[in-house]
Amino acid sequence: MANPLRSEVRQLYKNLLFLGREYPKGADYFRERLKSAFMKNKGVTDPEEIKKLVDRGEFVIKELEALYYLRKYRAMKKRYYEEELSAVLNIGRPVD
C-alpha cells in the first residue's frame, strides 16, 4: 500500500536537507524546521494534496538556490569591487 508519490517526497526531503547545509542560520536550525514541516504534513493521504505540497517544496528549493546565488554574488562583488571603489573615492589614503 505504498504511495506512488513516496519517492518524490523522499527525494524532496533529501534535496532540501542537502541545501540546508549552507543555510545562513545554520544547518541544525534548518534541519529542525524541515523535519517539523514534513511531520506536520505526514498524515496527508490525498495524492493531489501531496502533489501540491511537493510543488511548494520545489518552490522552496528554487528560493534557497536564489538566496545562495545572491549571497555568493554579494561576496564576490565585495571582494573585487571594494578595492576599485575605495581607489575612486580615495578611501584609506592619508590626507596631505
KOLLORO-222628 format. One record per atom (N, C-alpha, C): residue number from 1; residue in one letter; atom name; x, y negated, z negated. Coordinates in nm, 3 decimals, padded with zeros to 5 digits. Last residue first. Example, Ala and Ser with C-alpha at 12.3 -4.5 7.8 and 13.67 -1.06 7.14 Angstrom:
KOLLORO-222628
<pt seq="2" type="s" atom="N" x="01.285" y="00.225" z="-00.708"/>
<pt seq="2" type="s" atom="CA" x="01.367" y="00.106" z="-00.714"/>
<pt seq="2" type="s" atom="C" x="01.290" y="-00.003" z="-00.787"/>
<pt seq="1" type="a" atom="N" x="01.319" y="00.569" z="-00.780"/>
<pt seq="1" type="a" atom="CA" x="01.230" y="00.450" z="-00.780"/>
<pt seq="1" type="a" atom="C" x="01.320" y="00.330" z="-00.780"/>
//
This chain:
KOLLORO-222628
<pt seq="96" type="d" atom="N" x="04.695" y="-06.472" z="-00.273"/>
<pt seq="96" type="d" atom="CA" x="04.819" y="-06.555" z="-00.278"/>
<pt seq="96" type="d" atom="C" x="04.794" y="-06.687" z="-00.346"/>
<pt seq="95" type="v" atom="N" x="04.547" y="-06.191" z="-00.416"/>
<pt seq="95" type="v" atom="CA" x="04.524" y="-06.324" z="-00.360"/>
<pt seq="95" type="v" atom="C" x="04.649" y="-06.405" z="-00.378"/>
<pt seq="94" type="p" atom="N" x="04.601" y="-05.851" z="-00.326"/>
<pt seq="94" type="p" atom="CA" x="04.622" y="-05.965" z="-00.418"/>
<pt seq="94" type="p" atom="C" x="04.602" y="-06.097" z="-00.343"/>
<pt seq="93" type="r" atom="N" x="04.337" y="-05.643" z="-00.215"/>
<pt seq="93" type="r" atom="CA" x="04.463" y="-05.710" z="-00.186"/>
<pt seq="93" type="r" atom="C" x="04.479" y="-05.829" z="-00.280"/>
<pt seq="92" type="g" atom="N" x="04.088" y="-05.543" z="-00.260"/>
<pt seq="92" type="g" atom="CA" x="04.201" y="-05.470" z="-00.316"/>
<pt seq="92" type="g" atom="C" x="04.336" y="-05.533" z="-00.284"/>
<pt seq="91" type="i" atom="N" x="03.945" y="-05.639" z="00.040"/>
<pt seq="91" type="i" atom="CA" x="03.923" y="-05.593" z="-00.096"/>
<pt seq="91" type="i" atom="C" x="04.048" y="-05.516" z="-00.140"/>
<pt seq="90" type="n" atom="N" x="03.911" y="-05.754" z="00.292"/>
<pt seq="90" type="n" atom="CA" x="04.030" y="-05.785" z="00.212"/>
<pt seq="90" type="n" atom="C" x="04.009" y="-05.749" z="00.065"/>
<pt seq="89" type="l" atom="N" x="03.718" y="-05.667" z="00.461"/>
<pt seq="89" type="l" atom="CA" x="03.676" y="-05.762" z="00.357"/>
<pt seq="89" type="l" atom="C" x="03.791" y="-05.805" z="00.267"/>
<pt seq="88" type="v" atom="N" x="03.862" y="-05.491" z="00.619"/>
<pt seq="88" type="v" atom="CA" x="03.791" y="-05.602" z="00.682"/>
<pt seq="88" type="v" atom="C" x="03.756" y="-05.708" z="00.579"/>
<pt seq="87" type="a" atom="N" x="03.952" y="-05.309" z="00.430"/>
<pt seq="87" type="a" atom="CA" x="04.050" y="-05.385" z="00.507"/>
<pt seq="87" type="a" atom="C" x="03.985" y="-05.507" z="00.573"/>
<pt seq="86" type="s" atom="N" x="03.714" y="-05.199" z="00.339"/>
<pt seq="86" type="s" atom="CA" x="03.795" y="-05.277" z="00.245"/>
<pt seq="86" type="s" atom="C" x="03.901" y="-05.358" z="00.318"/>
<pt seq="85" type="l" atom="N" x="03.637" y="-05.066" z="00.572"/>
<pt seq="85" type="l" atom="CA" x="03.555" y="-05.175" z="00.519"/>
<pt seq="85" type="l" atom="C" x="03.636" y="-05.261" z="00.424"/>
<pt seq="84" type="e" atom="N" x="03.835" y="-04.873" z="00.593"/>
<pt seq="84" type="e" atom="CA" x="03.815" y="-04.967" z="00.702"/>
<pt seq="84" type="e" atom="C" x="03.737" y="-05.089" z="00.653"/>
<pt seq="83" type="e" atom="N" x="03.795" y="-04.731" z="00.358"/>
<pt seq="83" type="e" atom="CA" x="03.924" y="-04.798" z="00.382"/>
<pt seq="83" type="e" atom="C" x="03.909" y="-04.906" z="00.488"/>
<pt seq="82" type="e" atom="N" x="03.536" y="-04.634" z="00.402"/>
<pt seq="82" type="e" atom="CA" x="03.561" y="-04.722" z="00.288"/>
<pt seq="82" type="e" atom="C" x="03.692" y="-04.798" z="00.307"/>
<pt seq="81" type="y" atom="N" x="03.517" y="-04.450" z="00.603"/>
<pt seq="81" type="y" atom="CA" x="03.487" y="-04.589" z="00.636"/>
<pt seq="81" type="y" atom="C" x="03.509" y="-04.684" z="00.520"/>
<pt seq="80" type="y" atom="N" x="03.585" y="-04.199" z="00.504"/>
<pt seq="80" type="y" atom="CA" x="03.654" y="-04.251" z="00.621"/>
<pt seq="80" type="y" atom="C" x="03.629" y="-04.398" z="00.649"/>
<pt seq="79" type="r" atom="N" x="03.439" y="-04.153" z="00.265"/>
<pt seq="79" type="r" atom="CA" x="03.580" y="-04.117" z="00.274"/>
<pt seq="79" type="r" atom="C" x="03.651" y="-04.189" z="00.389"/>
<pt seq="78" type="k" atom="N" x="03.181" y="-04.232" z="00.326"/>
<pt seq="78" type="k" atom="CA" x="03.254" y="-04.298" z="00.218"/>
<pt seq="78" type="k" atom="C" x="03.403" y="-04.274" z="00.230"/>
<pt seq="77" type="k" atom="N" x="03.124" y="-04.050" z="00.527"/>
<pt seq="77" type="k" atom="CA" x="03.122" y="-04.193" z="00.555"/>
<pt seq="77" type="k" atom="C" x="03.201" y="-04.268" z="00.449"/>
<pt seq="76" type="m" atom="N" x="03.136" y="-03.809" z="00.385"/>
<pt seq="76" type="m" atom="CA" x="03.230" y="-03.834" z="00.495"/>
<pt seq="76" type="m" atom="C" x="03.237" y="-03.983" z="00.527"/>
<pt seq="75" type="a" atom="N" x="02.929" y="-03.848" z="00.204"/>
<pt seq="75" type="a" atom="CA" x="03.064" y="-03.825" z="00.154"/>
<pt seq="75" type="a" atom="C" x="03.166" y="-03.853" z="00.264"/>
<pt seq="74" type="r" atom="N" x="02.710" y="-03.872" z="00.379"/>
<pt seq="74" type="r" atom="CA" x="02.747" y="-03.984" z="00.291"/>
<pt seq="74" type="r" atom="C" x="02.889" y="-03.969" z="00.238"/>
<pt seq="73" type="y" atom="N" x="02.710" y="-03.618" z="00.496"/>
<pt seq="73" type="y" atom="CA" x="02.731" y="-03.737" z="00.578"/>
<pt seq="73" type="y" atom="C" x="02.776" y="-03.854" z="00.491"/>
<pt seq="72" type="k" atom="N" x="02.648" y="-03.458" z="00.274"/>
<pt seq="72" type="k" atom="CA" x="02.775" y="-03.439" z="00.344"/>
<pt seq="72" type="k" atom="C" x="02.810" y="-03.562" z="00.428"/>
<pt seq="71" type="r" atom="N" x="02.393" y="-03.552" z="00.217"/>
<pt seq="71" type="r" atom="CA" x="02.499" y="-03.564" z="00.116"/>
<pt seq="71" type="r" atom="C" x="02.636" y="-03.551" z="00.181"/>
<pt seq="70" type="l" atom="N" x="02.265" y="-03.481" z="00.454"/>
<pt seq="70" type="l" atom="CA" x="02.274" y="-03.621" z="00.416"/>
<pt seq="70" type="l" atom="C" x="02.384" y="-03.642" z="00.314"/>
<pt seq="69" type="y" atom="N" x="02.283" y="-03.202" z="00.440"/>
<pt seq="69" type="y" atom="CA" x="02.348" y="-03.274" z="00.550"/>
<pt seq="69" type="y" atom="C" x="02.365" y="-03.421" z="00.517"/>
<pt seq="68" type="y" atom="N" x="02.126" y="-03.157" z="00.210"/>
<pt seq="68" type="y" atom="CA" x="02.268" y="-03.122" z="00.210"/>
<pt seq="68" type="y" atom="C" x="02.343" y="-03.193" z="00.322"/>
<pt seq="67" type="l" atom="N" x="01.875" y="-03.247" z="00.296"/>
<pt seq="67" type="l" atom="CA" x="01.938" y="-03.307" z="00.179"/>
<pt seq="67" type="l" atom="C" x="02.089" y="-03.280" z="00.179"/>
<pt seq="66" type="a" atom="N" x="01.828" y="-03.069" z="00.506"/>
<pt seq="66" type="a" atom="CA" x="01.839" y="-03.212" z="00.535"/>
<pt seq="66" type="a" atom="C" x="01.908" y="-03.285" z="00.419"/>
<pt seq="65" type="e" atom="N" x="01.809" y="-02.833" z="00.359"/>
<pt seq="65" type="e" atom="CA" x="01.915" y="-02.847" z="00.457"/>
<pt seq="65" type="e" atom="C" x="01.936" y="-02.994" z="00.492"/>
<pt seq="64" type="l" atom="N" x="01.577" y="-02.891" z="00.213"/>
<pt seq="64" type="l" atom="CA" x="01.704" y="-02.871" z="00.144"/>
<pt seq="64" type="l" atom="C" x="01.822" y="-02.888" z="00.239"/>
<pt seq="63" type="e" atom="N" x="01.390" y="-02.903" z="00.422"/>
<pt seq="63" type="e" atom="CA" x="01.415" y="-03.021" z="00.341"/>
<pt seq="63" type="e" atom="C" x="01.548" y="-03.010" z="00.266"/>
<pt seq="62" type="k" atom="N" x="01.396" y="-02.638" z="00.513"/>
<pt seq="62" type="k" atom="CA" x="01.435" y="-02.747" z="00.602"/>
<pt seq="62" type="k" atom="C" x="01.467" y="-02.874" z="00.526"/>
<pt seq="61" type="i" atom="N" x="01.298" y="-02.512" z="00.281"/>
<pt seq="61" type="i" atom="CA" x="01.432" y="-02.480" z="00.332"/>
<pt seq="61" type="i" atom="C" x="01.481" y="-02.592" z="00.423"/>
<pt seq="60" type="v" atom="N" x="01.041" y="-02.614" z="00.271"/>
<pt seq="60" type="v" atom="CA" x="01.135" y="-02.649" z="00.164"/>
<pt seq="60" type="v" atom="C" x="01.278" y="-02.620" z="00.208"/>
<pt seq="59" type="f" atom="N" x="00.938" y="-02.484" z="00.495"/>
<pt seq="59" type="f" atom="CA" x="00.947" y="-02.630" z="00.495"/>
<pt seq="59" type="f" atom="C" x="01.046" y="-02.677" z="00.388"/>
<pt seq="58" type="e" atom="N" x="00.940" y="-02.226" z="00.398"/>
<pt seq="58" type="e" atom="CA" x="01.028" y="-02.259" z="00.511"/>
<pt seq="58" type="e" atom="C" x="01.044" y="-02.410" z="00.526"/>
<pt seq="57" type="g" atom="N" x="00.741" y="-02.254" z="00.203"/>
<pt seq="57" type="g" atom="CA" x="00.878" y="-02.223" z="00.163"/>
<pt seq="57" type="g" atom="C" x="00.977" y="-02.253" z="00.274"/>
<pt seq="56" type="r" atom="N" x="00.520" y="-02.293" z="00.367"/>
<pt seq="56" type="r" atom="CA" x="00.561" y="-02.400" z="00.276"/>
<pt seq="56" type="r" atom="C" x="00.706" y="-02.379" z="00.230"/>
<pt seq="55" type="d" atom="N" x="00.512" y="-02.042" z="00.488"/>
<pt seq="55" type="d" atom="CA" x="00.537" y="-02.161" z="00.570"/>
<pt seq="55" type="d" atom="C" x="00.582" y="-02.279" z="00.484"/>
<pt seq="54" type="v" atom="N" x="00.447" y="-01.891" z="00.263"/>
<pt seq="54" type="v" atom="CA" x="00.576" y="-01.868" z="00.331"/>
<pt seq="54" type="v" atom="C" x="00.611" y="-01.988" z="00.418"/>
<pt seq="53" type="l" atom="N" x="00.192" y="-01.992" z="00.212"/>
<pt seq="53" type="l" atom="CA" x="00.297" y="-02.010" z="00.112"/>
<pt seq="53" type="l" atom="C" x="00.436" y="-01.988" z="00.173"/>
<pt seq="52" type="k" atom="N" x="00.060" y="-01.904" z="00.442"/>
<pt seq="52" type="k" atom="CA" x="00.068" y="-02.048" z="00.412"/>
<pt seq="52" type="k" atom="C" x="00.181" y="-02.077" z="00.313"/>
<pt seq="51" type="k" atom="N" x="00.084" y="-01.628" z="00.406"/>
<pt seq="51" type="k" atom="CA" x="00.149" y="-01.690" z="00.522"/>
<pt seq="51" type="k" atom="C" x="00.163" y="-01.841" z="00.501"/>
<pt seq="50" type="i" atom="N" x="-00.077" y="-01.597" z="00.182"/>
<pt seq="50" type="i" atom="CA" x="00.066" y="-01.565" z="00.173"/>
<pt seq="50" type="i" atom="C" x="00.141" y="-01.631" z="00.287"/>
<pt seq="49" type="e" atom="N" x="-00.322" y="-01.662" z="00.295"/>
<pt seq="49" type="e" atom="CA" x="-00.268" y="-01.747" z="00.188"/>
<pt seq="49" type="e" atom="C" x="-00.118" y="-01.722" z="00.171"/>
<pt seq="48" type="e" atom="N" x="-00.349" y="-01.448" z="00.472"/>
<pt seq="48" type="e" atom="CA" x="-00.346" y="-01.586" z="00.523"/>
<pt seq="48" type="e" atom="C" x="-00.286" y="-01.681" z="00.420"/>
<pt seq="47" type="p" atom="N" x="-00.352" y="-01.222" z="00.300"/>
<pt seq="47" type="p" atom="CA" x="-00.243" y="-01.241" z="00.396"/>
<pt seq="47" type="p" atom="C" x="-00.234" y="-01.384" z="00.452"/>
<pt seq="46" type="d" atom="N" x="-00.417" y="-01.234" z="-00.040"/>
<pt seq="46" type="d" atom="CA" x="-00.474" y="-01.268" z="00.090"/>
<pt seq="46" type="d" atom="C" x="-00.360" y="-01.295" z="00.189"/>
<pt seq="45" type="t" atom="N" x="-00.296" y="-01.212" z="-00.284"/>
<pt seq="45" type="t" atom="CA" x="-00.302" y="-01.092" z="-00.201"/>
<pt seq="45" type="t" atom="C" x="-00.357" y="-01.119" z="-00.061"/>
<pt seq="44" type="v" atom="N" x="-00.117" y="-01.350" z="-00.547"/>
<pt seq="44" type="v" atom="CA" x="-00.185" y="-01.379" z="-00.421"/>
<pt seq="44" type="v" atom="C" x="-00.180" y="-01.254" z="-00.332"/>
<pt seq="43" type="g" atom="N" x="00.031" y="-01.315" z="-00.774"/>
<pt seq="43" type="g" atom="CA" x="-00.097" y="-01.249" z="-00.767"/>
<pt seq="43" type="g" atom="C" x="-00.173" y="-01.271" z="-00.637"/>
<pt seq="42" type="k" atom="N" x="00.256" y="-01.476" z="-00.762"/>
<pt seq="42" type="k" atom="CA" x="00.272" y="-01.332" z="-00.741"/>
<pt seq="42" type="k" atom="C" x="00.139" y="-01.258" z="-00.727"/>
<pt seq="41" type="n" atom="N" x="00.281" y="-01.747" z="-00.798"/>
<pt seq="41" type="n" atom="CA" x="00.202" y="-01.701" z="-00.683"/>
<pt seq="41" type="n" atom="C" x="00.210" y="-01.550" z="-00.662"/>
<pt seq="40" type="k" atom="N" x="00.446" y="-01.772" z="-01.015"/>
<pt seq="40" type="k" atom="CA" x="00.315" y="-01.835" z="-01.021"/>
<pt seq="40" type="k" atom="C" x="00.223" y="-01.781" z="-00.912"/>
<pt seq="39" type="m" atom="N" x="00.678" y="-01.656" z="-00.926"/>
<pt seq="39" type="m" atom="CA" x="00.599" y="-01.583" z="-01.024"/>
<pt seq="39" type="m" atom="C" x="00.458" y="-01.642" z="-01.035"/>
<pt seq="38" type="f" atom="N" x="00.773" y="-01.857" z="-00.755"/>
<pt seq="38" type="f" atom="CA" x="00.735" y="-01.728" z="-00.699"/>
<pt seq="38" type="f" atom="C" x="00.648" y="-01.649" z="-00.796"/>
<pt seq="37" type="a" atom="N" x="00.820" y="-02.060" z="-00.943"/>
<pt seq="37" type="a" atom="CA" x="00.729" y="-02.084" z="-00.830"/>
<pt seq="37" type="a" atom="C" x="00.682" y="-01.952" z="-00.770"/>
<pt seq="36" type="s" atom="N" x="01.006" y="-01.941" z="-01.113"/>
<pt seq="36" type="s" atom="CA" x="00.875" y="-01.976" z="-01.167"/>
<pt seq="36" type="s" atom="C" x="00.774" y="-02.002" z="-01.055"/>
<pt seq="35" type="k" atom="N" x="01.223" y="-01.912" z="-00.936"/>
<pt seq="35" type="k" atom="CA" x="01.160" y="-01.794" z="-00.994"/>
<pt seq="35" type="k" atom="C" x="01.021" y="-01.827" z="-01.047"/>
<pt seq="34" type="l" atom="N" x="01.280" y="-02.181" z="-00.884"/>
<pt seq="34" type="l" atom="CA" x="01.243" y="-02.091" z="-00.776"/>
<pt seq="34" type="l" atom="C" x="01.169" y="-01.969" z="-00.831"/>
<pt seq="33" type="r" atom="N" x="01.355" y="-02.275" z="-01.136"/>
<pt seq="33" type="r" atom="CA" x="01.238" y="-02.332" z="-01.069"/>
<pt seq="33" type="r" atom="C" x="01.188" y="-02.241" z="-00.958"/>
<pt seq="32" type="e" atom="N" x="01.584" y="-02.113" z="-01.179"/>
<pt seq="32" type="e" atom="CA" x="01.469" y="-02.108" z="-01.271"/>
<pt seq="32" type="e" atom="C" x="01.343" y="-02.162" z="-01.207"/>
<pt seq="31" type="r" atom="N" x="01.745" y="-02.193" z="-00.963"/>
<pt seq="31" type="r" atom="CA" x="01.703" y="-02.055" z="-00.975"/>
<pt seq="31" type="r" atom="C" x="01.582" y="-02.041" z="-01.068"/>
<pt seq="30" type="f" atom="N" x="01.792" y="-02.465" z="-01.023"/>
<pt seq="30" type="f" atom="CA" x="01.719" y="-02.429" z="-00.902"/>
<pt seq="30" type="f" atom="C" x="01.664" y="-02.287" z="-00.913"/>
<pt seq="29" type="y" atom="N" x="01.941" y="-02.440" z="-01.260"/>
<pt seq="29" type="y" atom="CA" x="01.815" y="-02.516" z="-01.258"/>
<pt seq="29" type="y" atom="C" x="01.730" y="-02.475" z="-01.139"/>
<pt seq="28" type="d" atom="N" x="02.161" y="-02.299" z="-01.161"/>
<pt seq="28" type="d" atom="CA" x="02.075" y="-02.240" z="-01.264"/>
<pt seq="28" type="d" atom="C" x="01.940" y="-02.309" z="-01.269"/>
<pt seq="27" type="a" atom="N" x="02.280" y="-02.475" z="-00.979"/>
<pt seq="27" type="a" atom="CA" x="02.221" y="-02.350" z="-00.931"/>
<pt seq="27" type="a" atom="C" x="02.127" y="-02.288" z="-01.033"/>
<pt seq="26" type="g" atom="N" x="02.219" y="-02.829" z="-01.002"/>
<pt seq="26" type="g" atom="CA" x="02.282" y="-02.705" z="-01.042"/>
<pt seq="26" type="g" atom="C" x="02.205" y="-02.581" z="-00.997"/>
<pt seq="25" type="k" atom="N" x="02.126" y="-03.058" z="-00.894"/>
<pt seq="25" type="k" atom="CA" x="02.106" y="-03.039" z="-01.039"/>
<pt seq="25" type="k" atom="C" x="02.163" y="-02.907" z="-01.089"/>
<pt seq="24" type="p" atom="N" x="02.189" y="-03.025" z="-00.617"/>
<pt seq="24" type="p" atom="CA" x="02.254" y="-03.129" z="-00.699"/>
<pt seq="24" type="p" atom="C" x="02.237" y="-03.111" z="-00.850"/>
<pt seq="23" type="y" atom="N" x="02.254" y="-02.697" z="-00.493"/>
<pt seq="23" type="y" atom="CA" x="02.156" y="-02.795" z="-00.536"/>
<pt seq="23" type="y" atom="C" x="02.220" y="-02.896" z="-00.631"/>
<pt seq="22" type="e" atom="N" x="02.398" y="-02.489" z="-00.388"/>
<pt seq="22" type="e" atom="CA" x="02.453" y="-02.623" z="-00.370"/>
<pt seq="22" type="e" atom="C" x="02.359" y="-02.733" z="-00.420"/>
<pt seq="21" type="r" atom="N" x="02.243" y="-02.266" z="-00.435"/>
<pt seq="21" type="r" atom="CA" x="02.377" y="-02.272" z="-00.495"/>
<pt seq="21" type="r" atom="C" x="02.436" y="-02.411" z="-00.489"/>
<pt seq="20" type="g" atom="N" x="02.011" y="-02.267" z="-00.291"/>
<pt seq="20" type="g" atom="CA" x="02.010" y="-02.327" z="-00.423"/>
<pt seq="20" type="g" atom="C" x="02.146" y="-02.336" z="-00.488"/>
<pt seq="19" type="l" atom="N" x="02.051" y="-02.112" z="-00.067"/>
<pt seq="19" type="l" atom="CA" x="02.059" y="-02.257" z="-00.053"/>
<pt seq="19" type="l" atom="C" x="02.067" y="-02.327" z="-00.188"/>
<pt seq="18" type="f" atom="N" x="02.005" y="-01.858" z="-00.186"/>
<pt seq="18" type="f" atom="CA" x="02.136" y="-01.891" z="-00.127"/>
<pt seq="18" type="f" atom="C" x="02.153" y="-02.042" z="-00.116"/>
<pt seq="17" type="l" atom="N" x="01.738" y="-01.883" z="-00.256"/>
<pt seq="17" type="l" atom="CA" x="01.837" y="-01.859" z="-00.360"/>
<pt seq="17" type="l" atom="C" x="01.977" y="-01.893" z="-00.310"/>
<pt seq="16" type="l" atom="N" x="01.624" y="-01.908" z="-00.003"/>
<pt seq="16" type="l" atom="CA" x="01.616" y="-02.020" z="-00.097"/>
<pt seq="16" type="l" atom="C" x="01.718" y="-02.004" z="-00.209"/>
<pt seq="15" type="n" atom="N" x="01.685" y="-01.653" z="00.099"/>
<pt seq="15" type="n" atom="CA" x="01.735" y="-01.774" z="00.166"/>
<pt seq="15" type="n" atom="C" x="01.733" y="-01.894" z="00.071"/>
<pt seq="14" type="k" atom="N" x="01.544" y="-01.489" z="-00.082"/>
<pt seq="14" type="k" atom="CA" x="01.690" y="-01.477" z="-00.069"/>
<pt seq="14" type="k" atom="C" x="01.750" y="-01.602" z="-00.006"/>
<pt seq="13" type="y" atom="N" x="01.280" y="-01.573" z="-00.033"/>
<pt seq="13" type="y" atom="CA" x="01.339" y="-01.586" z="-00.166"/>
<pt seq="13" type="y" atom="C" x="01.491" y="-01.582" z="-00.159"/>
<pt seq="12" type="l" atom="N" x="01.256" y="-01.496" z="00.236"/>
<pt seq="12" type="l" atom="CA" x="01.242" y="-01.636" z="00.198"/>
<pt seq="12" type="l" atom="C" x="01.306" y="-01.661" z="00.062"/>
<pt seq="11" type="q" atom="N" x="01.278" y="-01.220" z="00.207"/>
<pt seq="11" type="q" atom="CA" x="01.380" y="-01.292" z="00.283"/>
<pt seq="11" type="q" atom="C" x="01.376" y="-01.441" z="00.251"/>
<pt seq="10" type="r" atom="N" x="01.043" y="-01.169" z="00.060"/>
<pt seq="10" type="r" atom="CA" x="01.175" y="-01.137" z="00.003"/>
<pt seq="10" type="r" atom="C" x="01.286" y="-01.213" z="00.074"/>
<pt seq="9" type="v" atom="N" x="00.853" y="-01.248" z="00.248"/>
<pt seq="9" type="v" atom="CA" x="00.860" y="-01.316" z="00.119"/>
<pt seq="9" type="v" atom="C" x="00.996" y="-01.292" z="00.054"/>
<pt seq="8" type="e" atom="N" x="00.898" y="-01.066" z="00.453"/>
<pt seq="8" type="e" atom="CA" x="00.912" y="-01.210" z="00.479"/>
<pt seq="8" type="e" atom="C" x="00.930" y="-01.286" z="00.348"/>
<pt seq="7" type="s" atom="N" x="00.838" y="-00.827" z="00.325"/>
<pt seq="7" type="s" atom="CA" x="00.976" y="-00.851" z="00.369"/>
<pt seq="7" type="s" atom="C" x="01.000" y="-00.998" z="00.399"/>
<pt seq="6" type="r" atom="N" x="00.561" y="-00.863" z="00.281"/>
<pt seq="6" type="r" atom="CA" x="00.654" y="-00.849" z="00.168"/>
<pt seq="6" type="r" atom="C" x="00.798" y="-00.878" z="00.210"/>
<pt seq="5" type="l" atom="N" x="00.377" y="-00.854" z="00.475"/>
<pt seq="5" type="l" atom="CA" x="00.448" y="-00.981" z="00.460"/>
<pt seq="5" type="l" atom="C" x="00.552" y="-00.976" z="00.347"/>
<pt seq="4" type="p" atom="N" x="00.252" y="-00.608" z="00.453"/>
<pt seq="4" type="p" atom="CA" x="00.344" y="-00.629" z="00.565"/>
<pt seq="4" type="p" atom="C" x="00.424" y="-00.760" z="00.556"/>
<pt seq="3" type="n" atom="N" x="00.249" y="-00.460" z="00.133"/>
<pt seq="3" type="n" atom="CA" x="00.203" y="-00.570" z="00.216"/>
<pt seq="3" type="n" atom="C" x="00.301" y="-00.591" z="00.330"/>
<pt seq="2" type="a" atom="N" x="00.199" y="-00.118" z="00.067"/>
<pt seq="2" type="a" atom="CA" x="00.289" y="-00.232" z="00.074"/>
<pt seq="2" type="a" atom="C" x="00.234" y="-00.336" z="00.171"/>
<pt seq="1" type="m" atom="N" x="00.082" y="00.118" z="00.000"/>
<pt seq="1" type="m" atom="CA" x="00.000" y="00.000" z="00.000"/>
<pt seq="1" type="m" atom="C" x="00.087" y="-00.126" z="00.000"/>
//
